[in-house]
Amino acid sequence: MADPIRIPVDELKDTIAKLAEIRSRIEEKTGLERAGTEEDVGDSGLIDAVGSFDGAWAAGHDRVQENVDTYKDATQGIIDNFEKTDSETTKDLQ
């Protein structure tokens, strides 16, 4: 007899929880907008560079959050489909 198919639903649910944790940590990022003004720092070039870096950093975080959401949704879809198939198969066998 063939080995049964084992669907790691618990592990997939753990993955969703970890992805939610990653997203939460990324949301808590601190921006560099508090670095100050040219008057505070004394160098407009430095303030511009900090602003450019901060903008790129924020855009990177946004992309990571989007990817985390995509992976979370895909993982939930896998769980939902396996559970639906399992339920339908169980019903059909009764």
C-alpha positions as CSV (number, residue, x, y, z in Angstrom):
1,M,0.0,0.0,0.0
2,A,1.2,3.5,-0.8
3,D,2.4,5.8,1.9
4,P,-0.3,8.3,3.0
5,I,-0.1,11.9,1.9
6,R,0.8,14.0,4.9
7,I,-0.1,17.7,4.6
8,P,1.9,19.7,7.1
9,V,-1.0,22.0,8.0
10,D,0.3,22.8,11.5
11,E,3.7,23.8,10.1
12,L,2.0,25.9,7.5
13,K,0.0,27.7,10.2
14,D,3.3,28.2,12.1
15,T,4.7,29.7,8.9
16,I,1.7,32.2,8.7
17,A,2.3,33.2,12.4
18,K,6.0,33.8,11.7
19,L,5.2,35.8,8.6
20,A,2.8,38.0,10.6
21,E,5.6,38.5,13.2
22,I,8.1,39.5,10.5
23,R,5.6,42.0,9.0
24,S,4.9,43.4,12.5
25,R,8.6,43.9,13.1
26,I,9.1,45.7,9.8
27,E,6.2,48.0,10.5
28,E,8.0,49.1,13.7
29,K,10.9,50.4,11.7
30,T,12.3,53.8,12.7
31,G,12.8,56.3,10.0
32,L,15.7,58.7,9.8
33,E,13.5,61.7,9.3
34,R,14.3,62.7,12.9
35,A,18.0,63.3,12.0
36,G,17.3,67.0,12.0
37,T,17.6,69.9,9.6
38,E,20.6,71.5,7.9
39,E,20.7,74.0,10.9
40,D,20.9,71.0,13.3
41,V,23.5,69.1,11.4
42,G,25.3,71.9,9.6
43,D,25.5,70.2,6.2
44,S,22.7,70.2,3.6
45,G,24.5,67.4,1.7
46,L,24.3,65.1,4.7
47,I,20.6,65.9,5.3
48,D,19.9,65.2,1.6
49,A,21.8,61.9,1.7
50,V,20.0,60.8,4.9
51,G,16.7,61.7,3.3
52,S,17.6,59.7,0.1
53,F,18.7,56.7,2.2
54,D,15.6,56.9,4.3
55,G,13.4,56.9,1.3
56,A,15.1,53.9,-0.3
57,W,15.0,52.1,3.1
58,A,11.3,52.7,3.5
59,A,10.6,51.6,-0.1
60,G,12.6,48.4,0.6
61,H,10.5,47.8,3.7
62,D,7.3,48.3,1.8
63,R,8.4,45.7,-0.8
64,V,9.3,43.2,1.9
65,Q,5.9,43.8,3.6
66,E,4.2,43.2,0.2
67,N,6.1,39.9,-0.2
68,V,5.3,38.8,3.3
69,D,1.6,39.4,2.7
70,T,1.8,37.5,-0.6
71,Y,3.5,34.5,1.0
72,K,1.1,34.6,3.9
73,D,-1.9,34.7,1.6
74,A,-0.5,31.9,-0.6
75,T,0.2,29.7,2.5
76,Q,-3.3,30.3,3.8
77,G,-4.6,29.4,0.3
78,I,-2.7,26.1,0.5
79,I,-4.2,25.3,3.9
80,D,-7.7,26.2,2.8
81,N,-7.5,24.1,-0.3
82,F,-6.1,21.0,1.6
83,E,-8.7,21.3,4.3
84,K,-11.5,21.7,1.8
85,T,-10.3,18.7,-0.2
86,D,-9.9,16.7,3.0
87,S,-13.4,17.6,4.1
88,E,-15.0,16.8,0.7
89,T,-13.1,13.5,0.4
90,T,-14.2,12.5,4.0
91,K,-17.8,13.4,3.1
92,D,-17.6,11.4,-0.2
93,L,-16.3,8.3,1.6
94,Q,-19.1,8.2,4.2
